[in-house]
Amino acid sequence: MFVLLFFVLLIQFLTYWIFQPFVSFLEYVFSIRSFPLIGFVGLIFLFSAKDNKNIIK
């Protein structure tokens, strides 16, 4: 159990260490107020995929 906890904490630390400079740069380039709009547009794009399967042929 402690080994699993150690690996989870290690992955979280490495993820923060890798992505924190990138996120900090994006916060500087875009204002923090535009992130909800960008996230909303991203969610709409992700969930608007068309289904190519036709039920009735």
OpenMM code with the backbone's topology and positions (N, CA, C; nanometers):
from openmm import Vec3, app, unit

residues = "MET PHE VAL LEU LEU PHE PHE VAL LEU LEU ILE GLN PHE LEU THR TYR TRP ILE PHE GLN PRO PHE VAL SER PHE LEU GLU TYR VAL PHE SER ILE ARG SER PHE PRO LEU ILE GLY PHE VAL GLY LEU ILE PHE LEU PHE SER ALA LYS ASP ASN LYS ASN ILE ILE LYS".split()
positions = [
    Vec3(0.0819, -0.1185, 0.0000),
    Vec3(0.0000, 0.0000, 0.0000),
    Vec3(0.0875, 0.1265, 0.0000),
    Vec3(0.1943, 0.1247, 0.0793),
    Vec3(0.2829, 0.2402, 0.0836),
    Vec3(0.3614, 0.2565, -0.0462),
    Vec3(0.3905, 0.1441, -0.1111),
    Vec3(0.4604, 0.1512, -0.2397),
    Vec3(0.3700, 0.2175, -0.3428),
    Vec3(0.2424, 0.1804, -0.3432),
    Vec3(0.1463, 0.2422, -0.4347),
    Vec3(0.1331, 0.3915, -0.4060),
    Vec3(0.1247, 0.4275, -0.2796),
    Vec3(0.1163, 0.5679, -0.2417),
    Vec3(0.2419, 0.6437, -0.2846),
    Vec3(0.3574, 0.5805, -0.2692),
    Vec3(0.4818, 0.6430, -0.3114),
    Vec3(0.4810, 0.6689, -0.4623),
    Vec3(0.4367, 0.5699, -0.5410),
    Vec3(0.4340, 0.5878, -0.6862),
    Vec3(0.3341, 0.6953, -0.7283),
    Vec3(0.2209, 0.7020, -0.6619),
    Vec3(0.1214, 0.8045, -0.6946),
    Vec3(0.1776, 0.9432, -0.6639),
    Vec3(0.2406, 0.9585, -0.5487),
    Vec3(0.2993, 1.0877, -0.5144),
    Vec3(0.4143, 1.1242, -0.6074),
    Vec3(0.4918, 1.0259, -0.6490),
    Vec3(0.6005, 1.0502, -0.7429),
    Vec3(0.5472, 1.0954, -0.8783),
    Vec3(0.4414, 1.0312, -0.9255),
    Vec3(0.3812, 1.0695, -1.0536),
    Vec3(0.3225, 1.2094, -1.0444),
    Vec3(0.2566, 1.2413, -0.9337),
    Vec3(0.2013, 1.3755, -0.9180),
    Vec3(0.3106, 1.4808, -0.9145),
    Vec3(0.4192, 1.4531, -0.8459),
    Vec3(0.5286, 1.5487, -0.8391),
    Vec3(0.5912, 1.5692, -0.9762),
    Vec3(0.6165, 1.4609, -1.0487),
    Vec3(0.6780, 1.4735, -1.1807),
    Vec3(0.5857, 1.5436, -1.2794),
    Vec3(0.4557, 1.5163, -1.2695),
    Vec3(0.3603, 1.5838, -1.3569),
    Vec3(0.3588, 1.7334, -1.3290),
    Vec3(0.3591, 1.7712, -1.2022),
    Vec3(0.3637, 1.9134, -1.1667),
    Vec3(0.4934, 1.9769, -1.2155),
    Vec3(0.6032, 1.9067, -1.1992),
    Vec3(0.7344, 1.9585, -1.2363),
    Vec3(0.7454, 1.9789, -1.3871),
    Vec3(0.6813, 1.8902, -1.4645),
    Vec3(0.6878, 1.9003, -1.6102),
    Vec3(0.5922, 2.0069, -1.6627),
    Vec3(0.4679, 2.0088, -1.6134),
    Vec3(0.3651, 2.0943, -1.6721),
    Vec3(0.3528, 2.2310, -1.6078),
    Vec3(0.4094, 2.2544, -1.4908),
    Vec3(0.3936, 2.3833, -1.4245),
    Vec3(0.4527, 2.4983, -1.5052),
    Vec3(0.5719, 2.4867, -1.5659),
    Vec3(0.6211, 2.5991, -1.6465),
    Vec3(0.5331, 2.6279, -1.7684),
    Vec3(0.4801, 2.5226, -1.8311),
    Vec3(0.3931, 2.5395, -1.9472),
    Vec3(0.2641, 2.6107, -1.9088),
    Vec3(0.2039, 2.5701, -1.7985),
    Vec3(0.0799, 2.6331, -1.7529),
    Vec3(0.1062, 2.7769, -1.7093),
    Vec3(0.2189, 2.8007, -1.6455),
    Vec3(0.2544, 2.9368, -1.6056),
    Vec3(0.2708, 3.0265, -1.7281),
    Vec3(0.3319, 2.9739, -1.8328),
    Vec3(0.3469, 3.0501, -1.9564),
    Vec3(0.2111, 3.0798, -2.0197),
    Vec3(0.1220, 2.9807, -2.0214),
    Vec3(-0.0113, 3.0036, -2.0779),
    Vec3(-0.0890, 3.1056, -1.9974),
    Vec3(-0.0737, 3.1052, -1.8641),
    Vec3(-0.1401, 3.2058, -1.7823),
    Vec3(-0.0864, 3.3444, -1.8118),
    Vec3(0.0399, 3.3533, -1.8468),
    Vec3(0.0971, 3.4825, -1.8800),
    Vec3(0.0509, 3.5301, -2.0174),
    Vec3(0.0480, 3.4396, -2.1151),
    Vec3(0.0092, 3.4782, -2.2515),
    Vec3(-0.1391, 3.5122, -2.2568),
    Vec3(-0.2222, 3.4219, -2.2055),
    Vec3(-0.3662, 3.4481, -2.1988),
    Vec3(-0.3961, 3.4976, -2.0582),
    Vec3(-0.4940, 3.5804, -2.0480),
    Vec3(-0.5336, 3.6180, -1.9121),
    Vec3(-0.6121, 3.5023, -1.8522),
    Vec3(-0.6126, 3.4936, -1.7216),
    Vec3(-0.6800, 3.3817, -1.6545),
    Vec3(-0.8305, 3.3854, -1.6802),
    Vec3(-0.8824, 3.5027, -1.7185),
    Vec3(-1.0264, 3.5142, -1.7434),
    Vec3(-1.0690, 3.4439, -1.8705),
    Vec3(-0.9762, 3.4209, -1.9633),
    Vec3(-1.0151, 3.3563, -2.0884),
    Vec3(-1.0129, 3.2040, -2.0794),
    Vec3(-0.9572, 3.1466, -1.9718),
    Vec3(-0.9500, 3.0013, -1.9608),
    Vec3(-1.0868, 2.9332, -1.9536),
    Vec3(-1.1868, 2.9865, -1.8811),
    Vec3(-1.3174, 2.9202, -1.8832),
    Vec3(-1.3785, 2.9164, -2.0237),
    Vec3(-1.3612, 3.0217, -2.1006),
    Vec3(-1.4138, 3.0226, -2.2370),
    Vec3(-1.3427, 2.9194, -2.3236),
    Vec3(-1.2094, 2.9131, -2.3114),
    Vec3(-1.1328, 2.8159, -2.3894),
    Vec3(-1.1705, 2.6735, -2.3474),
    Vec3(-1.1870, 2.6505, -2.2180),
    Vec3(-1.2274, 2.5180, -2.1698),
    Vec3(-1.3659, 2.4797, -2.2168),
    Vec3(-1.4578, 2.5753, -2.2164),
    Vec3(-1.5941, 2.5480, -2.2622),
    Vec3(-1.5957, 2.5129, -2.4108),
    Vec3(-1.5210, 2.5870, -2.4912),
    Vec3(-1.5115, 2.5574, -2.6339),
    Vec3(-1.4466, 2.4208, -2.6556),
    Vec3(-1.3461, 2.3882, -2.5758),
    Vec3(-1.2819, 2.2573, -2.5862),
    Vec3(-1.3774, 2.1441, -2.5527),
    Vec3(-1.4587, 2.1613, -2.4482),
    Vec3(-1.5565, 2.0579, -2.4131),
    Vec3(-1.6620, 2.0416, -2.5218),
    Vec3(-1.7068, 2.1528, -2.5783),
    Vec3(-1.8043, 2.1439, -2.6874),
    Vec3(-1.7436, 2.0695, -2.8053),
    Vec3(-1.6185, 2.0974, -2.8365),
    Vec3(-1.5513, 2.0285, -2.9467),
    Vec3(-1.5374, 1.8790, -2.9183),
    Vec3(-1.5031, 1.8436, -2.7955),
    Vec3(-1.4846, 1.7025, -2.7623),
    Vec3(-1.6152, 1.6237, -2.7697),
    Vec3(-1.7239, 1.6829, -2.7232),
    Vec3(-1.8499, 1.6102, -2.7155),
    Vec3(-1.9403, 1.6327, -2.8362),
    Vec3(-1.8923, 1.6998, -2.9393),
    Vec3(-1.9760, 1.7227, -3.0563),
    Vec3(-1.9381, 1.6305, -3.1712),
    Vec3(-1.8728, 1.5210, -3.1425),
    Vec3(-1.8341, 1.4271, -3.2481),
    Vec3(-1.9600, 1.3638, -3.3067),
    Vec3(-1.9636, 1.3534, -3.4380),
    Vec3(-2.0787, 1.2962, -3.5038),
    Vec3(-2.0679, 1.1448, -3.5048),
    Vec3(-2.1808, 1.0798, -3.4885),
    Vec3(-2.1849, 0.9341, -3.4907),
    Vec3(-2.2068, 0.8897, -3.6356),
    Vec3(-2.1129, 0.8150, -3.6896),
    Vec3(-2.1210, 0.7709, -3.8281),
    Vec3(-2.2017, 0.6428, -3.8448),
    Vec3(-2.2452, 0.5826, -3.7374),
    Vec3(-2.3222, 0.4590, -3.7458),
    Vec3(-2.4706, 0.4920, -3.7628),
    Vec3(-2.5284, 0.4413, -3.8673),
    Vec3(-2.6720, 0.4600, -3.8876),
    Vec3(-2.7462, 0.3396, -3.8342),
    Vec3(-2.8481, 0.3643, -3.7541),
    Vec3(-2.9239, 0.2533, -3.6958),
    Vec3(-3.0107, 0.1878, -3.8026),
    Vec3(-3.0752, 0.2698, -3.8837),
    Vec3(-3.1603, 0.2180, -3.9917),
    Vec3(-3.0896, 0.2430, -4.1232),
    Vec3(-3.0705, 0.1365, -4.1998),
    Vec3(-3.0036, 0.1500, -4.3294),
    Vec3(-3.1009, 0.1275, -4.4424),
] * unit.nanometer
topology = app.Topology()
chain = topology.addChain("A")
for resn in residues:
    res = topology.addResidue(resn, chain)
    for name in ("N", "CA", "C"):
        topology.addAtom(name, app.Element.getBySymbol(name[0]), res)
